[in-house]
């Protein structure tokens, strides 16, 4: 079975070439790369088209404008959705390097587990003893977070269930995508994979981590290109949107006291520490989701819950992490120790 691999390039020509070069070193060559250039500068798209013109394993599409990650991936999916006979597609960031056994391990794991979302062992590119993440976990207040970020690779050598995969290196089953849809076009670049993982798990699809499938991730190389106040506001909007769109009303109501307490506490702490930019972004995000995006959110929630049976509030509570302990730790790290990760 030939696995379609989606890669998007945006002003990252050298990273993209190195990523595809690492694919060519794999033991399993039963794949086809669908490479989209997303409106890059300096004729990068044409250079990539020329470079891979005679390569049977790579198809290059050059887009005149930057569609963002979500719409770019949806374009790639639309090009093969009706014709592929593969049980899975793979997503791979262009700022990654795959281990030679990556595809072999992912394929074997998929065949054995029949999981719908499979997370790779995503390792920090610079320090290969620590993890970038092993997928996602869910906080009880709705945030979807990278699992095991910064932890030793050696401590995560056993497969486990999670709440979805980081799109930097993952498998999605085509059956699941045809059942619940792919990325929600509400998103742009960031959090689209988190929402899809939550949507998958809530509708009964299986999300698992494959520790043997190793990918080295530069991580910050992608985020640095888009990081600004507008991006931070959009991510906070995306968090609110995902929570209100997908969660059953019973969970939202039962969790409301904790949700309100958390956001009020965050506001007070940031006011005390004079993090005015963070406060401004938070307020703008809250107003946007209840104003500009209210109708879109309402329709998305209606469509989702009318078409799918979702897990109960009790299931979600049992399989999510209570927010307080993690947020106290984040307070200590961010405010007291003044240490930040790329996710903060």
C-alpha positions as a printed Julia matrix, in Angstrom:
344×3 Matrix{Float64}:
   0.0    0.0     0.0
   1.42   3.37   -1.05
   1.1    5.95    1.71
   0.37   9.53    0.59
   2.6   11.95    2.56
   1.53  15.6     2.68
   4.29  18.2     3.07
   3.86  21.97    2.83
   6.68  24.38    2.03
   6.49  28.07    2.88
   9.8   29.93    2.7
  11.67  26.86    3.9
  13.3   25.48    0.76
  16.38  23.97    2.42
  14.38  22.37    5.22
  12.01  20.85    2.67
  14.8   19.4     0.57
  16.45  17.92    3.66
  13.14  16.45    4.85
  12.51  14.72    1.53
  16.13  13.54    1.43
  15.57  11.81    4.79
  12.48  10.09    3.36
  14.61   8.72    0.54
  16.86   7.07    3.13
  13.99   5.06    4.61
  13.86   1.29    4.31
  10.22   1.5     3.17
   9.83   3.33   -0.15
   6.11   2.64   -0.62
   5.02   6.26   -0.32
   4.26   9.26   -2.48
   5.01  12.81   -1.38
   2.39  15.44   -2.2
   4.4   18.64   -1.81
   2.57  21.98   -1.8
   4.47  25.23   -2.05
   2.3   27.73   -0.23
   3.14  30.99   -2.01
   6.81  31.1    -1.0
   9.15  33.95   -1.9
  12.19  33.76   -4.2
  10.59  31.29   -6.62
  10.94  28.44   -4.13
   7.94  26.65   -5.62
   9.39  26.65   -9.12
  12.77  25.56   -7.81
  11.12  22.62   -6.03
   9.1   21.75   -9.13
  12.29  21.7   -11.19
  14.23  19.72   -8.57
  11.61  16.94   -8.42
  10.41  17.04  -12.03
  11.77  13.55  -12.75
  11.09  12.06   -9.31
   8.34   9.43   -9.39
   7.9    9.66   -5.61
   7.21  13.39   -5.41
   4.44  15.53   -6.93
   4.85  19.28   -6.52
   1.95  21.74   -6.57
   2.79  25.45   -6.6
   0.2   27.81   -5.17
   0.43  31.52   -5.94
  -0.64  32.59   -2.45
  -0.11  31.35    1.08
  -3.3   29.51    2.02
  -2.12  28.83    5.55
  -1.48  25.34    6.86
  -5.11  24.27    7.26
  -6.38  25.26    3.82
  -3.16  24.08    2.22
  -3.6   20.61    3.71
  -7.28  20.55    2.76
  -6.26  21.34   -0.82
  -3.84  18.42   -0.79
  -6.53  16.09    0.59
  -9.06  17.24   -2.02
  -6.63  16.27   -4.77
  -6.51  12.6    -3.71
  -9.58  12.0    -1.51
 -11.66  10.42   -4.28
  -8.88   8.34   -5.8
  -6.63   7.04   -3.02
  -7.02   3.43   -1.96
  -4.69   3.86    1.01
  -6.07   3.19    4.49
  -3.97   6.05    5.85
  -2.42   9.34    4.87
   0.65  10.81    6.56
   1.33  14.44    7.46
   4.91  15.6     7.82
   6.26  19.06    8.56
   9.0   20.24    6.25
  11.21  21.04    9.28
  11.55  17.37   10.2
  13.98  14.55    9.58
  12.58  11.03    9.65
  14.42   8.06   11.08
  15.09   5.41    8.38
  12.57   3.07    9.99
   9.81   5.65   10.5
   7.39   4.56    7.76
   7.99   0.85    8.42
   7.14   1.31   12.09
   4.1    3.5    11.44
   2.74   1.06    8.87
   3.24  -1.97   11.14
   1.68  -0.16   14.09
  -1.31   0.9    11.99
  -1.9   -2.63   10.73
  -1.7   -4.06   14.25
  -3.62  -1.42   16.2
  -6.15  -0.26   13.58
  -5.9    3.16   15.25
  -7.42   6.15   13.46
  -4.87   8.73   14.6
  -1.26   7.67   15.15
   1.33   9.96   16.74
   5.01   9.58   15.97
   7.74   9.76   18.58
   8.56  13.4    17.87
  12.05  14.11   19.15
  13.79  17.47   19.59
  16.04  17.99   16.56
  18.84  19.68   18.52
  18.78  17.47   21.63
  17.81  13.97   20.62
  17.54  12.71   24.16
  14.35  14.71   24.81
  10.9   14.73   23.27
   9.1   17.42   21.37
   5.87  15.52   22.08
   4.09  12.17   21.91
   0.77  13.59   20.76
  -1.78  15.61   22.76
  -3.44  15.48   26.15
  -6.59  17.27   27.31
  -6.93  19.6    30.28
 -10.25  19.56   32.11
 -10.71  23.24   31.15
 -10.54  22.37   27.47
  -7.0   23.24   26.4
  -5.27  20.63   24.25
  -1.58  20.41   25.13
   1.54  18.66   23.76
   2.16  15.48   25.72
   5.59  14.75   27.24
   7.15  17.94   25.87
  10.74  18.26   27.13
  10.72  14.86   28.81
  13.37  12.15   28.2
  12.75   9.94   25.17
  13.74   6.94   27.29
  10.74   7.52   29.58
   8.19   7.07   26.79
   8.91   3.75   25.13
   5.44   2.26   25.53
   2.41   2.98   23.35
  -0.41   4.89   25.01
  -3.76   6.44   24.18
  -3.8   10.2    23.69
  -6.11  12.97   22.47
  -4.7   13.24   18.96
  -1.47  13.78   17.11
   0.78  16.69   16.31
   0.49  17.16   12.55
   4.27  17.51   12.29
   4.43  13.71   11.91
   1.34  11.54   12.05
  -1.02   9.1    10.36
  -4.75   9.69    9.88
  -7.04   6.91    8.7
  -8.89   7.79    5.52
 -12.01   6.05    6.88
 -12.03   8.43    9.85
 -11.54  11.49    7.64
 -14.5   10.44    5.52
 -16.57   9.91    8.66
 -15.9   13.09   10.67
 -14.12  15.3     8.13
 -10.59  16.62    8.0
  -9.3   19.94    9.37
 -11.92  22.57   10.12
 -11.34  25.53    7.74
 -12.01  27.89   10.66
  -8.34  27.37   11.56
  -5.35  28.86    9.81
  -1.9   27.74   10.99
  -2.0   26.11   14.41
  -4.45  24.13   16.58
  -6.18  22.5    13.61
  -4.58  19.17   14.54
  -5.61  19.61   18.2
  -9.26  20.14   17.26
  -9.24  17.16   14.91
  -7.76  14.9    17.59
 -10.39  16.01   20.11
 -13.14  15.53   17.52
 -11.83  12.05   16.73
 -11.65  10.9    20.34
 -15.06  12.34   21.24
 -16.67  10.42   18.37
 -15.12   7.11   19.42
 -12.08   6.95   17.15
  -8.83   5.57   18.51
  -5.8    7.82   18.98
  -2.49   6.15   19.87
   1.21   6.96   20.22
   3.78   4.8    18.38
   7.11   5.02   20.27
   9.12   3.17   17.62
   8.31   5.66   14.83
  10.94   8.37   15.36
  10.95  11.81   13.74
  13.31  14.68   14.61
  11.56  18.05   14.73
  13.09  21.52   14.58
   9.8   22.89   15.87
  10.49  26.57   16.34
  11.46  26.93   12.68
   7.78  26.81   11.73
   6.37  28.87   14.59
   8.92  31.68   14.28
   7.57  32.54   10.82
   4.05  33.28   12.05
   4.48  34.3    15.7
   3.03  37.73   16.47
   0.2   39.2    18.56
  -2.36  38.4    15.87
  -1.28  34.76   15.82
  -1.45  34.52   19.63
  -4.95  35.98   19.61
  -6.06  33.53   16.92
  -4.75  30.53   18.87
  -6.71  31.63   21.95
  -9.8   32.06   19.77
  -9.18  28.57   18.38
  -9.02  27.12   21.91
 -12.38  28.67   22.84
 -13.88  27.64   19.49
 -12.79  23.99   19.78
 -14.1   23.7    23.34
 -17.47  25.28   22.62
 -17.92  23.5    19.29
 -17.12  19.96   20.4
 -17.79  19.44   24.09
 -21.2   18.09   25.16
 -23.28  20.72   26.94
 -23.35  18.57   30.09
 -19.57  18.83   30.37
 -19.55  22.57   29.64
 -22.12  23.25   32.38
 -20.54  20.98   34.99
 -17.1   22.36   34.22
 -18.19  26.02   34.13
 -17.04  26.9    37.7
 -13.54  25.56   37.01
 -13.43  27.2    33.57
 -14.39  30.6    34.97
 -12.05  30.29   37.96
  -9.11  29.43   35.71
  -9.59  32.34   33.34
 -10.23  34.83   36.14
  -7.12  33.62   37.97
  -5.03  33.9    34.82
  -6.27  37.47   34.29
  -5.47  38.47   37.88
  -2.0   36.9    37.8
  -1.12  38.58   34.53
  -2.4   41.9    35.86
  -0.25  41.58   38.98
   2.8   40.72   36.89
   2.0   43.52   34.41
   1.76  41.21   31.41
  -0.47  43.73   29.66
   0.09  42.37   26.16
  -1.11  38.93   27.25
  -4.18  40.48   28.93
  -4.98  42.53   25.84
  -4.73  39.49   23.59
  -6.93  37.45   25.96
  -9.64  40.12   26.08
  -9.63  40.54   22.3
  -9.88  36.77   21.84
 -12.8   36.5    24.28
 -14.66  39.34   22.58
 -14.0   37.87   19.11
 -15.35  34.41   19.9
 -18.51  35.93   21.41
 -18.88  38.56   18.72
 -17.29  38.23   15.29
 -17.19  34.41   15.37
 -20.39  33.75   17.33
 -22.54  32.77   14.34
 -19.79  30.55   12.88
 -19.32  28.78   16.21
 -23.05  28.3    16.7
 -23.47  26.72   13.26
 -20.37  24.52   13.65
 -21.62  23.21   17.0
 -25.1   22.54   15.62
 -23.69  20.66   12.62
 -21.3   18.57   14.67
 -23.69  17.49   17.4
 -26.55  16.81   15.01
 -24.41  14.39   13.01
 -22.36  12.63   15.7
 -22.86  10.89   19.01
 -20.17  12.12   21.4
 -18.65  10.7    24.55
 -20.27  11.5    27.9
 -19.12  14.17   30.35
 -18.0   11.38   32.69
 -15.75   9.84   30.03
 -14.15  13.22   29.31
 -13.64  13.97   33.0
 -12.03  10.57   33.59
  -9.64  10.89   30.64
  -8.61  14.53   30.99
  -6.04  16.08   33.31
  -7.36  18.34   36.07
  -6.14  21.82   35.17
  -5.01  23.13   38.57
  -1.87  21.09   39.1
  -0.51  21.82   35.64
  -1.39  25.52   35.8
   0.36  25.93   39.16
   3.45  24.39   37.58
   3.11  26.71   34.57
   2.73  29.71   36.9
   5.96  28.78   38.66
   7.84  28.23   35.42
   6.54  31.29   33.54
   6.11  33.89   36.25
   8.6   32.98   38.96
  11.38  31.27   36.99
  10.71  33.29   33.78
  11.25  30.24   31.55
   9.16  29.8    28.4
   8.76  27.07   25.83
   7.6   27.56   22.25
   4.08  26.62   23.41
   3.79  29.48   25.93
